[in-house]
Amino acid sequence: MTEYADLVTKRRLYINSEEWGNKVSMHYMCKGSGDAGFGTGYFIYYNNGAVHRIEDDEGITIVQKPNTIEDVMDDYGRAHAS
């Protein structure tokens, strides 16, 4: 039964990393010159590297796409290292 232990461990890491990556890491409101690098507005940053800008008249704009799952798994491992 232990022949699949490595596969189960990798799958568990994949699923946990995916869930962690979809959680919000920071909210940011920028008025004026746009010092966040993405302009002005209300921004939501996710653990997976994605950035969304929320605007009343335009809705949600994807400013930055999420990282690959391999990068998210690495970030998850660093964030949960003990």
Secondary structure by P-SEA (a helix, b strand, c coil): cccaaaaaaaaaaaaaaaaaaacccbbbbbcccccccccccbbbbcccbbbbbbbcccccccccccccaaaaaaaaaaaacc
